[in-house]
Amino acid sequence: EMKNIRILFLGDEGVGKTSIISTIKSESFPKNPPKKLPPICIPPDVFVQCKNINTLLLDSSPDNQEEEIKKASVVLLVYDVTANETKTRLETFWLPLINRVNEDVPVILVGNKIDMRSSHFDNELEGVITPLIISFKQVEMGIECSAKAYLKLIDVVFCAQRAVLFPIAPLQDPITKEFKPDFEKALLRIFRICDKDFDGYLDDWEINQMQQGVFNCELQSCHIEGLKEFLREEGGEDKYSKEDSKKGINFEAFKLLQSIFIRKMKLQTCWLILEHYGYNDKLRISEEHLVNAEIFDSEIANNWEGVELSDIAIEYLVKLFETYSNQEGTLDQKGIDDLFQTTIDGC
């Protein structure tokens, strides 16, 4: 099924919205751009990872902007890096408008006309976006470009596509960079599923079982050792010691790897892992994922008059009990809390 990503360009008159769209389409800067362009469709081959995606670039005007905000998949809020009043109106007009009309749409700030900016202000992007990220939850990131000099225009489109297909908002707090609770719970559940022997580490075989399942390929032993060494350097002894690495990858190192993917904007990797283990874009496990032959006897489960656990599921539950029970062979409150740590809202 073909999916459309509606990328809406918003911003003050004269900031270059129409010029950006026109230059992306024709790869040449328009000398006399029209007041407003019709929708421009970018075919799937421009975003090679997703063959079933059409991208629509949508210009805006005052007479239709609220309706377009409601329908937008993502908003590119454009300002002129050489005009302070357009930066001020991001906070005083545009972001409050977007928040009122469609509070869930992701917003990317786009600073245009960097070719006209003095070199003294080359590093101002963070100063512009950080206060707005704090004040407005929809703001995911900022990027600068130049329509006239054809600088970073394709990056602008890629960022917009990624914000829709591989959103960062459900995964990480934009200010603290800490994982959102639901994402951390999802990672813990995935780690426990992959940790077949329940020893708290993913050994080489378990790593490759996950790698094969998610990415349909295996890692060579030398690559796994290189990954462990890299994680030791990134995490330090307190998170992932040399002794830990001899046993495999622990949960702290597994989380660290996901944070590195996010930092390097490899969000597609995080979402591929989540989707493989049944999570939707709200980080809830899809119902289809829960009904499978590994959990339930398929013939009984199909009519739902009764449910019988499969042998694999029973064996898994026994291992869980043995892992979290105390020395007396019972589940105390701590064991119960640890066991159900991966569930959402205690369910």
TAURBEL-V154946 format. One record per helix or strand of 3 or more residues. SS is the DSSP state (h for helix, s for strand). FROM is the first residue (numbers start at 1). LEN is the number of residues. If there is no record, write none. Layout:
BEGIN
{{SS,FROM,LEN} {SS,FROM,LEN}}
END
This chain:
BEGIN
{{s,3,9} {h,17,10} {s,40,3} {h,44,3} {s,53,6} {h,65,7} {s,74,7} {h,84,18} {s,106,7} {h,114,3} {h,119,3} {h,125,11} {s,139,6} {h,153,13} {h,181,14} {h,204,12} {h,221,15} {h,242,6} {h,251,13} {h,267,10} {h,287,4} {h,298,6} {h,311,14} {h,333,7}}
END
